[in-house]
Amino acid sequence: MEIVWHIKTFEALTVNELYALLKLRSEVFVVEQNCVYLDIDGKDPLALHLFGEFENQIVAYTRLFKPGISYDSASIGRVVVASDYRNKKWGKDLMLQSILAIENHFGVAQITISAQLYLKKFYELLGFVQSSEMYLEDDIPHIKMIRG
């Protein structure tokens, strides 16, 4: 069985989809990474939500923004794959789907991300280039990266 990709506006998400994606984000960004921060930051209604389902469960997710919301360029954020599925290497597929969705929905090629520093090489393989010094975001080293 393959992962099935969906892309939806905030308004198009079902209550169950919204609950599942917020649960996944909390499991990884708050619990697994031990970060106390407000994940629900008011930007979700402005985003396109790209998620992958496997066996009727949301296992991968990103939120996508048009230029001018998080950065001057389009951006990808909240990149997450459920811990039980990371061995399937769906992170690369998730990012490729996200890049394609930005190109198709926003008509732009330049994308900015705030990447966890340890994932620098992963994002470089996808065409992103470091564009800032390291900074701490929720006590985790990050770098700004740009593609396009």
ZAMARGU-4260 file (C-alpha; in steps of 0.2 Angstrom, whole numbers, plus 5000, padded with zeros to 4 digits):
<rodrens>
0) 5000/5000/5000 | 5006/5017/4995 | 5005/5034/5004 | 4991/5045/4997 | 4994/5063/4996
5) 4981/5077/4999 | 4982/5096/4998 | 4968/5106/5006 | 4964/5124/5012 | 4961/5126/5030
10) 4942/5127/5027 | 4942/5111/5017 | 4950/5101/5031 | 4938/5090/5040 | 4937/5091/5059
15) 4945/5073/5059 | 4959/5078/5047 | 4963/5094/5057 | 4963/5085/5074 | 4975/5071/5066
20) 4987/5084/5059 | 4987/5094/5075 | 4990/5078/5085 | 5004/5073/5074 | 5012/5090/5075
25) 5011/5090/5094 | 5018/5072/5096 | 5033/5077/5086 | 5036/5096/5089 | 5031/5097/5107
30) 5033/5079/5115 | 5047/5071/5105 | 5057/5086/5103 | 5053/5092/5121 | 5048/5110/5116
35) 5036/5120/5125 | 5029/5132/5112 | 5012/5137/5105 | 5011/5126/5089 | 4994/5134/5085
40) 5001/5151/5080 | 4986/5158/5070 | 4994/5155/5053 | 4985/5138/5049 | 4970/5147/5041
45) 4982/5156/5029 | 4991/5139/5024 | 4988/5126/5011 | 4989/5109/5021 | 4998/5095/5012
50) 4997/5078/5021 | 5000/5060/5017 | 4989/5046/5023 | 4994/5028/5025 | 4981/5015/5030
55) 4969/5029/5035 | 4981/5038/5046 | 4990/5055/5043 | 5008/5050/5044 | 5016/5065/5035
60) 5012/5084/5034 | 5018/5101/5029 | 5010/5118/5028 | 5013/5129/5013 | 5012/5148/5012
65) 5011/5160/4998 | 5024/5174/4997 | 5022/5187/5010 | 5015/5177/5025 | 5031/5170/5034
70) 5044/5176/5022 | 5045/5187/5006 | 5045/5171/4996 | 5034/5156/4997 | 5038/5144/5012
75) 5036/5127/5019 | 5034/5124/5037 | 5029/5111/5050 | 5038/5097/5040 | 5034/5081/5050
80) 5033/5062/5047 | 5027/5051/5061 | 5041/5042/5070 | 5034/5025/5066 | 5035/5029/5047
85) 5052/5037/5046 | 5060/5021/5040 | 5050/5022/5024 | 5060/5038/5019 | 5043/5048/5015
90) 5052/5064/5021 | 5059/5066/5003 | 5043/5062/4995 | 5034/5075/5007 | 5046/5089/5002
95) 5045/5085/4984 | 5026/5085/4985 | 5027/5102/4994 | 5039/5110/4982 | 5027/5104/4967
100) 5012/5111/4976 | 5020/5128/4979 | 5024/5129/4961 | 5007/5123/4955 | 4996/5133/4968
105) 5006/5149/4970 | 5015/5150/4953 | 5032/5153/4961 | 5049/5144/4962 | 5058/5152/4976
110) 5054/5144/4993 | 5061/5148/5010 | 5062/5136/5025 | 5068/5137/5043 | 5077/5121/5044
115) 5083/5112/5059 | 5102/5112/5057 | 5104/5093/5058 | 5094/5092/5042 | 5105/5104/5032
120) 5111/5090/5020 | 5094/5083/5018 | 5087/5100/5012 | 5103/5103/5001 | 5099/5087/4992
125) 5082/5095/4988 | 5090/5111/4981 | 5090/5122/4996 | 5105/5133/5001 | 5109/5140/5018
130) 5106/5158/5019 | 5108/5163/5037 | 5119/5159/5052 | 5113/5147/5064 | 5100/5153/5076
135) 5090/5145/5090 | 5071/5142/5088 | 5063/5135/5103 | 5081/5130/5109 | 5084/5120/5093
140) 5098/5125/5081 | 5090/5131/5065 | 5096/5139/5048 | 5086/5149/5035 | 5087/5140/5018
145) 5081/5145/5001 | 5078/5136/4985 | 5076/5143/4968
</rodrens>
